[in-house]
């Protein structure tokens, strides 16, 4: 698989990365869609993670040359660490993970990340789960309330990130958010981050307007996620009369590839899906794929989804769609 340099990190990463989510029969991710509060609780390890199907998927990733692995909740971290121990990769890999219980809405005002001792202890705990000496990419997911509550929040956080790098607990830091443009730009401006994690899909391309160009100016790595917008793409596709989910998936992934992120985080349930994604990436979009995307874009449910994402990302008034 083709590799690319992840911005100023200098890391040579595969253009597709394997996400750590495992899936329910409904297609929804485990943990988050079972018991959200329990899934994101530090120390909780769900039953059955990292089983035979996941091991087969990991081995397929090795065969394809994927060298970037992303895990979120502790269940995924423990499974990856155990699976890497039992099935060592044939080459050097890069792991991205986050401090559990401190990101997004899990910690009000994201204040725990300003406590260096608490943050250090959480990362040390996470390293034991993934069985590595350092976190290659520390994913730092914030909400806007962090900087709204404390104007010096990012300055304080930048100091902590610098200390963690100096101590060798982390190698690089990745800016992440569900709050949109304003927070992303502020995070990039503070100088602590080496890459950005962004939602990027045919239904949510807002990051391409300001955030990605700014990231490129600063030589930050760009990681894309949510290609299929948490399977909402397939629901909209079905509503638009598209029955071939494979065709729709290929078209959506090829569209994202055309935007040239450094790497795309893929959540897949099995080896067959990962192989199909790898075959699709970096190949030209054909006429049938162009038409299927046009059909999806024309459906009212897609327009509604895209509009809502734009309002959310740019913090626009609810009635503003331009």
KATAFEN-V165523 format. One record per backbone hydrogen bond with DSSP energy under -1.0 kcal/mol. CO is the residue of the C=O (numbers start at 0). NH is the residue of the N-H. If there is no record, write none. Layout:
co;nh
CO;NH
CO;NH
//
This chain:
co;nh
1;14
3;12
4;6
5;8
6;9
10;5
12;3
14;263
16;265
17;69
21;29
23;26
27;23
28;32
29;31
30;33
30;34
34;38
35;39
37;40
40;43
50;54
51;55
52;56
53;57
54;58
55;59
56;60
57;61
58;62
59;63
60;65
66;93
67;17
68;95
69;19
72;76
73;77
74;78
75;79
76;80
77;81
78;82
79;83
80;84
81;85
82;86
93;68
94;136
95;70
96;138
98;101
102;105
106;109
107;110
110;113
111;114
114;118
115;119
116;120
117;121
118;122
119;123
120;124
121;125
122;126
123;127
124;128
125;129
126;130
126;131
134;170
135;171
136;96
137;173
139;175
140;103
142;145
143;147
144;148
145;149
149;152
151;155
152;156
153;157
154;158
155;159
156;160
157;161
158;162
159;163
160;164
161;165
162;166
163;168
163;169
168;134
171;137
172;193
172;194
173;139
174;196
175;141
179;183
180;184
181;185
182;186
183;187
184;188
185;189
193;220
194;174
195;222
197;224
203;200
204;207
205;208
206;211
209;213
210;214
211;215
212;216
213;217
214;219
215;218
218;7
220;195
221;261
221;262
222;197
223;264
224;199
225;228
227;232
228;231
230;234
231;235
232;236
233;237
234;238
235;239
236;241
237;240
242;244
243;247
244;248
245;249
246;250
247;251
248;252
249;253
250;254
251;255
252;256
253;257
255;258
256;259
262;223
263;16
265;18
269;273
270;274
271;275
272;276
273;277
274;278
275;279
276;280
279;282
285;289
286;290
287;291
288;292
289;293
290;294
291;295
292;296
293;297
295;298
298;302
299;303
300;304
301;305
302;306
303;307
304;308
305;309
306;310
307;311
308;312
309;313
310;315
312;180
316;319
//
